[in-house]
Amino acid sequence: MRSFKFVLDRKSLKVFYIAVIRPVLEYADVVWTYLSQADEDDLEKTQLEAARIIFGGTKLVSIINVYTETGLEPLKERRSKHKLKMFYKMYHSLVPSYLSSLIPRHVGDDHLQSSQLL
């Protein structure tokens, strides 16, 4: 992105980041979401560097201002949202059955089934 920052405008840089770089940073993040703090920091530094290039800011600009100005979310927040979406899909059987079957049955369902047997 550094080589493009003098060629492309901010909007194009952001589109390039979202289309090309961020998918690499987030690939299968639901699976590996519990990573070490050092790895999490490295991923966030990569996004922050890209955000600064998009924003045109230096390292002196606060992280909050960079994210506010570019409209990007921290990767940790995006991973949390991805986990919630995946759980929702698993719970409502919107994913293959081998994933939906990982969600335990309701406790109340067991009670109803055992009382119906009596």
C-alpha positions as a LaTeX table, in Angstrom:
\begin{tabular}{lrrr}
\hline
Residue & $x$ (\AA) & $y$ (\AA) & $z$ (\AA) \\
\hline
Met1 & 0.00 & 0.00 & 0.00 \\
Arg2 & 2.90 & 2.33 & 0.64 \\
Ser3 & 3.78 & 2.30 & $-3.04$ \\
Phe4 & 0.18 & 3.21 & $-3.95$ \\
Lys5 & $-0.31$ & 6.02 & $-1.44$ \\
Phe6 & 1.00 & 8.69 & $-3.81$ \\
Val7 & $-0.87$ & 7.25 & $-6.81$ \\
Leu8 & $-4.34$ & 6.46 & $-5.42$ \\
Asp9 & $-6.75$ & 8.64 & $-3.50$ \\
Arg10 & $-7.95$ & 7.73 & 0.02 \\
Lys11 & $-11.15$ & 6.07 & $-1.16$ \\
Ser12 & $-9.26$ & 3.82 & $-3.58$ \\
Leu13 & $-6.68$ & 2.94 & $-0.92$ \\
Lys14 & $-9.47$ & 1.94 & 1.46 \\
Val15 & $-11.17$ & $-0.19$ & $-1.21$ \\
Phe16 & $-7.82$ & $-1.85$ & $-1.97$ \\
Tyr17 & $-7.24$ & $-2.59$ & 1.73 \\
Ile18 & $-10.75$ & $-3.99$ & 2.27 \\
Ala19 & $-10.66$ & $-6.08$ & $-0.91$ \\
Val20 & $-7.10$ & $-7.41$ & $-0.86$ \\
Ile21 & $-5.38$ & $-7.12$ & 2.52 \\
Arg22 & $-8.07$ & $-7.45$ & 5.19 \\
Pro23 & $-9.37$ & $-10.80$ & 3.88 \\
Val24 & $-5.89$ & $-12.22$ & 4.41 \\
Leu25 & $-5.80$ & $-10.90$ & 7.99 \\
Glu26 & $-9.26$ & $-12.33$ & 8.73 \\
Tyr27 & $-9.14$ & $-15.62$ & 6.87 \\
Ala28 & $-10.83$ & $-18.30$ & 9.03 \\
Asp29 & $-10.74$ & $-16.00$ & 12.06 \\
Val30 & $-13.63$ & $-17.88$ & 13.68 \\
Val31 & $-11.38$ & $-20.92$ & 13.96 \\
Trp32 & $-8.20$ & $-19.27$ & 15.21 \\
Thr33 & $-9.82$ & $-16.44$ & 17.19 \\
Tyr34 & $-8.09$ & $-17.44$ & 20.44 \\
Leu35 & $-4.60$ & $-16.35$ & 19.45 \\
Ser36 & $-1.79$ & $-15.07$ & 21.61 \\
Gln37 & $-1.65$ & $-11.42$ & 22.58 \\
Ala38 & 1.54 & $-10.98$ & 20.55 \\
Asp39 & $-0.13$ & $-12.36$ & 17.41 \\
Glu40 & $-3.20$ & $-10.24$ & 18.03 \\
Asp41 & $-1.00$ & $-7.16$ & 18.38 \\
Asp42 & 0.84 & $-7.98$ & 15.15 \\
Leu43 & $-2.41$ & $-8.28$ & 13.22 \\
Glu44 & $-3.69$ & $-5.03$ & 14.65 \\
Lys45 & $-0.40$ & $-3.25$ & 13.84 \\
Thr46 & $-0.73$ & $-4.36$ & 10.24 \\
Gln47 & $-4.24$ & $-2.95$ & 9.99 \\
Leu48 & $-3.24$ & 0.21 & 11.82 \\
Glu49 & $-0.38$ & 0.79 & 9.38 \\
Ala50 & $-2.78$ & 0.37 & 6.46 \\
Ala51 & $-5.28$ & 2.72 & 8.14 \\
Arg52 & $-2.59$ & 5.34 & 8.59 \\
Ile53 & $-1.69$ & 5.08 & 4.92 \\
Ile54 & $-5.36$ & 5.49 & 3.99 \\
Phe55 & $-5.79$ & 8.40 & 6.42 \\
Gly56 & $-2.48$ & 9.99 & 5.53 \\
Gly57 & $-1.51$ & 10.21 & 9.19 \\
Thr58 & 1.73 & 9.61 & 11.00 \\
Lys59 & 2.46 & 7.48 & 14.05 \\
Leu60 & 1.77 & 10.53 & 16.20 \\
Val61 & $-1.95$ & 10.41 & 15.36 \\
Ser62 & $-3.94$ & 8.46 & 17.94 \\
Ile63 & $-5.34$ & 5.05 & 17.07 \\
Ile64 & $-8.88$ & 6.21 & 17.86 \\
Asn65 & $-8.59$ & 9.13 & 15.45 \\
Val66 & $-7.19$ & 6.90 & 12.70 \\
Tyr67 & $-10.04$ & 4.38 & 13.08 \\
Thr68 & $-12.66$ & 7.15 & 13.33 \\
Glu69 & $-11.36$ & 8.93 & 10.25 \\
Thr70 & $-11.08$ & 5.78 & 8.11 \\
Gly71 & $-14.25$ & 4.11 & 9.38 \\
Leu72 & $-12.41$ & 0.84 & 10.06 \\
Glu73 & $-13.04$ & $-1.33$ & 13.13 \\
Pro74 & $-10.31$ & $-2.99$ & 15.16 \\
Leu75 & $-9.80$ & $-6.58$ & 14.03 \\
Lys76 & $-10.59$ & $-7.89$ & 17.52 \\
Glu77 & $-14.09$ & $-6.40$ & 17.31 \\
Arg78 & $-14.58$ & $-7.86$ & 13.84 \\
Arg79 & $-13.51$ & $-11.31$ & 15.09 \\
Ser80 & $-16.07$ & $-11.07$ & 17.90 \\
Lys81 & $-18.82$ & $-10.21$ & 15.43 \\
His82 & $-17.77$ & $-13.05$ & 13.14 \\
Lys83 & $-17.99$ & $-15.51$ & 16.06 \\
Leu84 & $-21.47$ & $-14.29$ & 16.96 \\
Lys85 & $-22.64$ & $-14.58$ & 13.36 \\
Met86 & $-21.23$ & $-18.09$ & 13.10 \\
Phe87 & $-22.92$ & $-19.15$ & 16.35 \\
Tyr88 & $-26.22$ & $-17.72$ & 15.11 \\
Lys89 & $-25.91$ & $-19.66$ & 11.87 \\
Met90 & $-24.99$ & $-22.84$ & 13.75 \\
Tyr91 & $-27.87$ & $-22.42$ & 16.20 \\
His92 & $-30.41$ & $-21.89$ & 13.42 \\
Ser93 & $-28.99$ & $-24.66$ & 11.20 \\
Leu94 & $-27.91$ & $-22.26$ & 8.48 \\
Val95 & $-24.61$ & $-24.08$ & 8.12 \\
Pro96 & $-23.81$ & $-27.69$ & 7.26 \\
Ser97 & $-25.15$ & $-30.20$ & 9.77 \\
Tyr98 & $-21.67$ & $-31.18$ & 11.00 \\
Leu99 & $-21.33$ & $-27.63$ & 12.35 \\
Ser100 & $-24.87$ & $-27.31$ & 13.65 \\
Ser101 & $-24.48$ & $-30.57$ & 15.56 \\
Leu102 & $-21.74$ & $-28.95$ & 17.68 \\
Ile103 & $-24.34$ & $-26.83$ & 19.46 \\
Pro104 & $-25.69$ & $-28.73$ & 22.50 \\
Arg105 & $-29.40$ & $-29.37$ & 22.73 \\
His106 & $-31.53$ & $-27.22$ & 25.01 \\
Val107 & $-31.68$ & $-28.34$ & 28.61 \\
Gly108 & $-35.45$ & $-27.77$ & 28.56 \\
Asp109 & $-35.81$ & $-30.13$ & 25.57 \\
Asp110 & $-34.39$ & $-33.02$ & 27.59 \\
His111 & $-36.81$ & $-32.32$ & 30.41 \\
Leu112 & $-39.80$ & $-32.23$ & 28.05 \\
Gln113 & $-38.81$ & $-35.46$ & 26.36 \\
Ser114 & $-38.37$ & $-37.33$ & 29.64 \\
Ser115 & $-41.70$ & $-36.05$ & 31.03 \\
Gln116 & $-43.50$ & $-37.05$ & 27.84 \\
Leu117 & $-42.27$ & $-40.61$ & 28.28 \\
Leu118 & $-44.09$ & $-40.90$ & 31.61 \\
\hline
\end{tabular}
